[in-house]
Amino acid sequence: MDLEDYLTDLPAEHVAMFRFVQSRIHELWPEVDERIAWSMPGFFPNTSVNSNHPLIFVRLNKHWLGIYANPEFNQVSADYLNRHKLSFSKGSIQVPYNYDRPLLTELLAMIIEYNGQEYRKI
């Protein structure tokens, strides 16, 4: 399955949100590869030995966009996520499709920065 197959037959609102997230990720980490892994789009750094470690995964669910950063990010960012009324668990963050785009961009920047720092340590 490739990315376009993944997006086939999804509601336009969901695809639009994904395209927004996709473009922000490419702006935040220009040298990123996209591929489907674990049945969802993943974004992987393509210029390091860590290219098998994702920066972020994104899943289009019925009522929200699932963002899978890593459990450590969710733990250290729990106050931020709660303050912005985002539901989250150990490994995922649920972002409503009507979520404020500037706040989503801020969240993505935090995740990419955090994961980028973590992968540079490996």
LUMTORNU-757670 format. One record per residue: residue number from 1; residue in three letters; chain; x, y, z of N, C-alpha, C in turn. Coordinates in nm, 2 decimals, decimal comma. Layout:
% residues N
+-----+-----+----+--------+--------+--------+--------+--------+--------+--------+--------+--------+
!   i !  aa ! ch !    n_u !    n_v !    n_w !   ca_u !   ca_v !   ca_w !    c_u !    c_v !    c_w !
+-----+-----+----+--------+--------+--------+--------+--------+--------+--------+--------+--------+
! NUM ! ALA !  A !      X !      Y !      Z !      X !      Y !      Z !      X !      Y !      Z !
...
+-----+-----+----+--------+--------+--------+--------+--------+--------+--------+--------+--------+
% end
This chain:
% residues 122
+-----+-----+----+--------+--------+--------+--------+--------+--------+--------+--------+--------+
!   i !  aa ! ch !    n_u !    n_v !    n_w !   ca_u !   ca_v !   ca_w !    c_u !    c_v !    c_w !
+-----+-----+----+--------+--------+--------+--------+--------+--------+--------+--------+--------+
!   1 ! MET !  A !   0,09 !  -0,12 !   0,00 !   0,00 !   0,00 !   0,00 !   0,09 !   0,12 !   0,00 !
!   2 ! ASP !  A !   0,05 !   0,22 !  -0,08 !   0,13 !   0,35 !  -0,08 !   0,04 !   0,45 !  -0,02 !
!   3 ! LEU !  A !   0,09 !   0,57 !  -0,01 !   0,02 !   0,68 !   0,06 !  -0,11 !   0,72 !  -0,01 !
!   4 ! GLU !  A !  -0,11 !   0,72 !  -0,15 !  -0,23 !   0,75 !  -0,22 !  -0,34 !   0,65 !  -0,20 !
!   5 ! ASP !  A !  -0,30 !   0,52 !  -0,19 !  -0,40 !   0,41 !  -0,16 !  -0,46 !   0,43 !  -0,03 !
!   6 ! TYR !  A !  -0,37 !   0,47 !   0,07 !  -0,42 !   0,50 !   0,21 !  -0,53 !   0,61 !   0,21 !
!   7 ! LEU !  A !  -0,51 !   0,71 !   0,13 !  -0,61 !   0,82 !   0,13 !  -0,73 !   0,80 !   0,04 !
!   8 ! THR !  A !  -0,73 !   0,69 !  -0,03 !  -0,85 !   0,67 !  -0,12 !  -0,98 !   0,64 !  -0,04 !
!   9 ! ASP !  A !  -1,08 !   0,70 !  -0,09 !  -1,22 !   0,68 !  -0,03 !  -1,23 !   0,74 !   0,11 !
!  10 ! LEU !  A !  -1,15 !   0,83 !   0,15 !  -1,16 !   0,90 !   0,28 !  -1,24 !   1,03 !   0,26 !
!  11 ! PRO !  A !  -1,31 !   1,08 !   0,36 !  -1,37 !   1,21 !   0,35 !  -1,28 !   1,32 !   0,32 !
!  12 ! ALA !  A !  -1,32 !   1,41 !   0,24 !  -1,24 !   1,53 !   0,19 !  -1,18 !   1,60 !   0,31 !
!  13 ! GLU !  A !  -1,26 !   1,62 !   0,41 !  -1,21 !   1,69 !   0,53 !  -1,09 !   1,62 !   0,59 !
!  14 ! HIS !  A !  -1,09 !   1,49 !   0,60 !  -0,98 !   1,41 !   0,66 !  -0,86 !   1,42 !   0,57 !
!  15 ! VAL !  A !  -0,88 !   1,41 !   0,44 !  -0,76 !   1,42 !   0,35 !  -0,70 !   1,56 !   0,35 !
!  16 ! ALA !  A !  -0,79 !   1,66 !   0,36 !  -0,74 !   1,80 !   0,37 !  -0,65 !   1,82 !   0,50 !
!  17 ! MET !  A !  -0,70 !   1,77 !   0,61 !  -0,62 !   1,78 !   0,73 !  -0,49 !   1,70 !   0,72 !
!  18 ! PHE !  A !  -0,49 !   1,58 !   0,66 !  -0,37 !   1,51 !   0,64 !  -0,27 !   1,59 !   0,55 !
!  19 ! ARG !  A !  -0,32 !   1,65 !   0,44 !  -0,23 !   1,72 !   0,35 !  -0,17 !   1,84 !   0,42 !
!  20 ! PHE !  A !  -0,25 !   1,91 !   0,51 !  -0,20 !   2,02 !   0,59 !  -0,08 !   1,97 !   0,68 !
!  21 ! VAL !  A !  -0,11 !   1,86 !   0,75 !  -0,01 !   1,80 !   0,84 !   0,12 !   1,76 !   0,76 !
!  22 ! GLN !  A !   0,09 !   1,69 !   0,65 !   0,20 !   1,65 !   0,56 !   0,29 !   1,77 !   0,52 !
!  23 ! SER !  A !   0,23 !   1,88 !   0,48 !   0,31 !   1,99 !   0,43 !   0,38 !   2,06 !   0,55 !
!  24 ! ARG !  A !   0,32 !   2,06 !   0,67 !   0,39 !   2,12 !   0,78 !   0,51 !   2,03 !   0,82 !
!  25 ! ILE !  A !   0,50 !   1,90 !   0,82 !   0,61 !   1,81 !   0,85 !   0,72 !   1,83 !   0,75 !
!  26 ! HIS !  A !   0,69 !   1,85 !   0,62 !   0,80 !   1,87 !   0,52 !   0,86 !   2,01 !   0,54 !
!  27 ! GLU !  A !   0,79 !   2,10 !   0,59 !   0,85 !   2,23 !   0,62 !   0,94 !   2,22 !   0,74 !
!  28 ! LEU !  A !   0,90 !   2,15 !   0,84 !   0,98 !   2,14 !   0,97 !   1,10 !   2,05 !   0,96 !
!  29 ! TRP !  A !   1,09 !   1,95 !   0,87 !   1,20 !   1,85 !   0,85 !   1,20 !   1,82 !   0,70 !
!  30 ! PRO !  A !   1,27 !   1,90 !   0,62 !   1,26 !   1,89 !   0,48 !   1,31 !   1,75 !   0,42 !
!  31 ! GLU !  A !   1,41 !   1,70 !   0,49 !   1,47 !   1,57 !   0,44 !   1,40 !   1,45 !   0,51 !
!  32 ! VAL !  A !   1,27 !   1,43 !   0,47 !   1,19 !   1,32 !   0,53 !   1,14 !   1,24 !   0,42 !
!  33 ! ASP !  A !   1,13 !   1,11 !   0,45 !   1,07 !   1,01 !   0,36 !   0,94 !   0,97 !   0,42 !
!  34 ! GLU !  A !   0,84 !   0,95 !   0,33 !   0,71 !   0,91 !   0,37 !   0,69 !   0,76 !   0,33 !
!  35 ! ARG !  A !   0,64 !   0,68 !   0,42 !   0,60 !   0,55 !   0,38 !   0,50 !   0,49 !   0,48 !
!  36 ! ILE !  A !   0,43 !   0,40 !   0,43 !   0,32 !   0,33 !   0,52 !   0,40 !   0,23 !   0,60 !
!  37 ! ALA !  A !   0,38 !   0,24 !   0,73 !   0,43 !   0,14 !   0,82 !   0,33 !   0,12 !   0,93 !
!  38 ! TRP !  A !   0,31 !   0,00 !   0,97 !   0,20 !  -0,04 !   1,07 !   0,07 !   0,02 !   1,03 !
!  39 ! SER !  A !   0,04 !   0,01 !   0,90 !  -0,09 !   0,05 !   0,84 !  -0,12 !   0,20 !   0,85 !
!  40 ! MET !  A !  -0,02 !   0,28 !   0,86 !  -0,04 !   0,43 !   0,87 !   0,08 !   0,50 !   0,81 !
!  41 ! PRO !  A !   0,05 !   0,62 !   0,76 !   0,16 !   0,70 !   0,71 !   0,26 !   0,74 !   0,82 !
!  42 ! GLY !  A !   0,39 !   0,71 !   0,79 !   0,50 !   0,75 !   0,87 !   0,59 !   0,84 !   0,80 !
!  43 ! PHE !  A !   0,66 !   0,93 !   0,88 !   0,76 !   1,02 !   0,83 !   0,89 !   0,99 !   0,89 !
!  44 ! PHE !  A !   0,99 !   0,96 !   0,81 !   1,12 !   0,91 !   0,86 !   1,23 !   1,00 !   0,81 !
!  45 ! PRO !  A !   1,33 !   1,04 !   0,89 !   1,44 !   1,12 !   0,85 !   1,52 !   1,04 !   0,74 !
!  46 ! ASN !  A !   1,56 !   1,10 !   0,63 !   1,63 !   1,03 !   0,53 !   1,78 !   1,06 !   0,52 !
!  47 ! THR !  A !   1,83 !   1,13 !   0,61 !   1,97 !   1,17 !   0,60 !   2,06 !   1,12 !   0,72 !
!  48 ! SER !  A !   2,01 !   1,02 !   0,79 !   2,09 !   0,98 !   0,90 !   2,08 !   0,83 !   0,91 !
!  49 ! VAL !  A !   2,16 !   0,78 !   1,00 !   2,16 !   0,63 !   1,03 !   2,03 !   0,59 !   1,10 !
!  50 ! ASN !  A !   1,95 !   0,69 !   1,14 !   1,83 !   0,66 !   1,21 !   1,71 !   0,66 !   1,12 !
!  51 ! SER !  A !   1,73 !   0,64 !   0,99 !   1,62 !   0,65 !   0,89 !   1,51 !   0,54 !   0,91 !
!  52 ! ASN !  A !   1,53 !   0,45 !   1,00 !   1,43 !   0,35 !   1,03 !   1,35 !   0,39 !   1,15 !
!  53 ! HIS !  A !   1,38 !   0,50 !   1,22 !   1,31 !   0,55 !   1,33 !   1,22 !   0,66 !   1,29 !
!  54 ! PRO !  A !   1,09 !   0,65 !   1,30 !   1,00 !   0,76 !   1,26 !   1,01 !   0,89 !   1,34 !
!  55 ! LEU !  A !   0,99 !   1,00 !   1,27 !   0,98 !   1,12 !   1,34 !   0,84 !   1,13 !   1,40 !
!  56 ! ILE !  A !   0,74 !   1,08 !   1,32 !   0,60 !   1,09 !   1,35 !   0,52 !   1,00 !   1,26 !
!  57 ! PHE !  A !   0,41 !   0,95 !   1,32 !   0,31 !   0,87 !   1,24 !   0,18 !   0,95 !   1,25 !
!  58 ! VAL !  A !   0,10 !   0,93 !   1,15 !  -0,03 !   1,00 !   1,14 !  -0,13 !   0,90 !   1,09 !
!  59 ! ARG !  A !  -0,25 !   0,89 !   1,16 !  -0,36 !   0,80 !   1,12 !  -0,49 !   0,88 !   1,11 !
!  60 ! LEU !  A !  -0,56 !   0,86 !   1,01 !  -0,69 !   0,92 !   0,99 !  -0,80 !   0,83 !   1,04 !
!  61 ! ASN !  A !  -0,85 !   0,87 !   1,15 !  -0,96 !   0,80 !   1,22 !  -1,10 !   0,86 !   1,19 !
!  62 ! LYS !  A !  -1,20 !   0,80 !   1,23 !  -1,34 !   0,85 !   1,19 !  -1,36 !   0,99 !   1,25 !
!  63 ! HIS !  A !  -1,32 !   1,02 !   1,37 !  -1,36 !   1,14 !   1,44 !  -1,24 !   1,23 !   1,47 !
!  64 ! TRP !  A !  -1,12 !   1,18 !   1,45 !  -1,00 !   1,26 !   1,48 !  -0,88 !   1,21 !   1,40 !
!  65 ! LEU !  A !  -0,78 !   1,30 !   1,39 !  -0,65 !   1,27 !   1,34 !  -0,56 !   1,21 !   1,45 !
!  66 ! GLY !  A !  -0,51 !   1,09 !   1,43 !  -0,43 !   1,04 !   1,54 !  -0,28 !   1,07 !   1,51 !
!  67 ! ILE !  A !  -0,22 !   1,13 !   1,60 !  -0,07 !   1,16 !   1,59 !   0,00 !   1,07 !   1,69 !
!  68 ! TYR !  A !   0,10 !   1,00 !   1,63 !   0,18 !   0,91 !   1,71 !   0,32 !   0,96 !   1,72 !
!  69 ! ALA !  A !   0,35 !   1,03 !   1,82 !   0,49 !   1,09 !   1,84 !   0,58 !   0,98 !   1,90 !
!  70 ! ASN !  A !   0,57 !   0,97 !   2,03 !   0,63 !   0,86 !   2,10 !   0,59 !   0,88 !   2,25 !
!  71 ! PRO !  A !   0,58 !   0,78 !   2,33 !   0,53 !   0,79 !   2,46 !   0,60 !   0,89 !   2,55 !
!  72 ! GLU !  A !   0,73 !   0,90 !   2,53 !   0,81 !   1,00 !   2,61 !   0,76 !   1,14 !   2,58 !
!  73 ! PHE !  A !   0,73 !   1,18 !   2,45 !   0,69 !   1,31 !   2,42 !   0,55 !   1,34 !   2,49 !
!  74 ! ASN !  A !   0,46 !   1,24 !   2,49 !   0,33 !   1,26 !   2,55 !   0,35 !   1,28 !   2,70 !
!  75 ! GLN !  A !   0,44 !   1,21 !   2,76 !   0,47 !   1,23 !   2,91 !   0,52 !   1,37 !   2,94 !
!  76 ! VAL !  A !   0,62 !   1,41 !   2,87 !   0,68 !   1,54 !   2,90 !   0,60 !   1,66 !   2,86 !
!  77 ! SER !  A !   0,50 !   1,63 !   2,77 !   0,42 !   1,74 !   2,72 !   0,27 !   1,73 !   2,77 !
!  78 ! ALA !  A !   0,25 !   1,65 !   2,87 !   0,11 !   1,63 !   2,92 !   0,04 !   1,76 !   2,96 !
!  79 ! ASP !  A !   0,12 !   1,85 !   3,02 !   0,05 !   1,98 !   3,06 !   0,01 !   2,06 !   2,94 !
!  80 ! TYR !  A !   0,09 !   2,06 !   2,84 !   0,06 !   2,13 !   2,71 !  -0,06 !   2,07 !   2,65 !
!  81 ! LEU !  A !  -0,06 !   1,94 !   2,64 !  -0,17 !   1,87 !   2,57 !  -0,30 !   1,89 !   2,65 !
!  82 ! ASN !  A !  -0,30 !   1,88 !   2,78 !  -0,42 !   1,91 !   2,86 !  -0,46 !   2,05 !   2,85 !
!  83 ! ARG !  A !  -0,37 !   2,14 !   2,85 !  -0,41 !   2,29 !   2,84 !  -0,48 !   2,32 !   2,70 !
!  84 ! HIS !  A !  -0,44 !   2,24 !   2,60 !  -0,50 !   2,26 !   2,47 !  -0,62 !   2,16 !   2,44 !
!  85 ! LYS !  A !  -0,66 !   2,10 !   2,55 !  -0,78 !   2,01 !   2,54 !  -0,77 !   1,90 !   2,44 !
!  86 ! LEU !  A !  -0,65 !   1,84 !   2,43 !  -0,62 !   1,73 !   2,34 !  -0,63 !   1,60 !   2,42 !
!  87 ! SER !  A !  -0,70 !   1,50 !   2,37 !  -0,70 !   1,37 !   2,44 !  -0,58 !   1,30 !   2,39 !
!  88 ! PHE !  A !  -0,52 !   1,23 !   2,49 !  -0,40 !   1,15 !   2,45 !  -0,38 !   1,03 !   2,55 !
!  89 ! SER !  A !  -0,31 !   0,94 !   2,50 !  -0,27 !   0,82 !   2,58 !  -0,12 !   0,81 !   2,58 !
!  90 ! LYS !  A !  -0,08 !   0,69 !   2,62 !   0,07 !   0,67 !   2,62 !   0,14 !   0,70 !   2,48 !
!  91 ! GLY !  A !   0,07 !   0,65 !   2,38 !   0,14 !   0,67 !   2,25 !   0,07 !   0,75 !   2,14 !
!  92 ! SER !  A !  -0,05 !   0,80 !   2,17 !  -0,12 !   0,87 !   2,07 !  -0,18 !   1,00 !   2,12 !
!  93 ! ILE !  A !  -0,20 !   1,09 !   2,02 !  -0,27 !   1,22 !   2,05 !  -0,39 !   1,23 !   1,95 !
!  94 ! GLN !  A !  -0,51 !   1,26 !   2,00 !  -0,62 !   1,27 !   1,92 !  -0,65 !   1,42 !   1,89 !
!  95 ! VAL !  A !  -0,64 !   1,45 !   1,76 !  -0,66 !   1,59 !   1,72 !  -0,79 !   1,60 !   1,64 !
!  96 ! PRO !  A !  -0,89 !   1,67 !   1,68 !  -1,02 !   1,68 !   1,61 !  -0,99 !   1,74 !   1,47 !
!  97 ! TYR !  A !  -1,07 !   1,71 !   1,37 !  -1,05 !   1,76 !   1,24 !  -1,07 !   1,91 !   1,23 !
!  98 ! ASN !  A !  -1,14 !   1,97 !   1,32 !  -1,17 !   2,11 !   1,31 !  -1,07 !   2,19 !   1,41 !
!  99 ! TYR !  A !  -0,96 !   2,12 !   1,45 !  -0,87 !   2,18 !   1,54 !  -0,80 !   2,30 !   1,48 !
! 100 ! ASP !  A !  -0,77 !   2,40 !   1,56 !  -0,70 !   2,52 !   1,51 !  -0,57 !   2,49 !   1,44 !
! 101 ! ARG !  A !  -0,56 !   2,53 !   1,32 !  -0,44 !   2,50 !   1,24 !  -0,31 !   2,56 !   1,29 !
! 102 ! PRO !  A !  -0,30 !   2,68 !   1,34 !  -0,18 !   2,73 !   1,40 !  -0,14 !   2,65 !   1,53 !
! 103 ! LEU !  A !  -0,24 !   2,61 !   1,61 !  -0,20 !   2,53 !   1,72 !  -0,15 !   2,39 !   1,68 !
! 104 ! LEU !  A !  -0,21 !   2,34 !   1,57 !  -0,16 !   2,21 !   1,52 !  -0,02 !   2,22 !   1,47 !
! 105 ! THR !  A !   0,01 !   2,33 !   1,40 !   0,14 !   2,35 !   1,35 !   0,24 !   2,36 !   1,47 !
! 106 ! GLU !  A !   0,20 !   2,43 !   1,58 !   0,28 !   2,44 !   1,70 !   0,31 !   2,30 !   1,76 !
! 107 ! LEU !  A !   0,21 !   2,22 !   1,77 !   0,22 !   2,08 !   1,82 !   0,31 !   2,00 !   1,73 !
! 108 ! LEU !  A !   0,30 !   2,01 !   1,60 !   0,38 !   1,93 !   1,51 !   0,53 !   1,97 !   1,53 !
! 109 ! ALA !  A !   0,55 !   2,11 !   1,54 !   0,69 !   2,16 !   1,56 !   0,75 !   2,10 !   1,69 !
! 110 ! MET !  A !   0,67 !   2,10 !   1,79 !   0,72 !   2,04 !   1,92 !   0,76 !   1,90 !   1,91 !
! 111 ! ILE !  A !   0,67 !   1,82 !   1,84 !   0,70 !   1,68 !   1,82 !   0,82 !   1,65 !   1,74 !
! 112 ! ILE !  A !   0,83 !   1,72 !   1,63 !   0,94 !   1,70 !   1,54 !   1,07 !   1,75 !   1,60 !
! 113 ! GLU !  A !   1,07 !   1,86 !   1,68 !   1,19 !   1,90 !   1,75 !   1,23 !   1,80 !   1,86 !
! 114 ! TYR !  A !   1,13 !   1,75 !   1,93 !   1,16 !   1,65 !   2,04 !   1,22 !   1,52 !   1,98 !
! 115 ! ASN !  A !   1,15 !   1,47 !   1,88 !   1,19 !   1,34 !   1,82 !   1,33 !   1,36 !   1,75 !
! 116 ! GLY !  A !   1,34 !   1,47 !   1,68 !   1,47 !   1,50 !   1,62 !   1,59 !   1,50 !   1,71 !
! 117 ! GLN !  A !   1,57 !   1,56 !   1,83 !   1,67 !   1,56 !   1,93 !   1,70 !   1,42 !   1,98 !
! 118 ! GLU !  A !   1,59 !   1,34 !   2,01 !   1,60 !   1,21 !   2,06 !   1,68 !   1,12 !   1,96 !
! 119 ! TYR !  A !   1,65 !   1,13 !   1,83 !   1,71 !   1,05 !   1,73 !   1,86 !   1,09 !   1,70 !
! 120 ! ARG !  A !   1,89 !   1,21 !   1,73 !   2,03 !   1,25 !   1,72 !   2,12 !   1,19 !   1,83 !
! 121 ! LYS !  A !   2,06 !   1,14 !   1,94 !   2,13 !   1,08 !   2,05 !   2,16 !   0,93 !   2,02 !
! 122 ! ILE !  A !   2,08 !   0,87 !   1,93 !   2,10 !   0,73 !   1,90 !   2,23 !   0,70 !   1,82 !
+-----+-----+----+--------+--------+--------+--------+--------+--------+--------+--------+--------+
% end
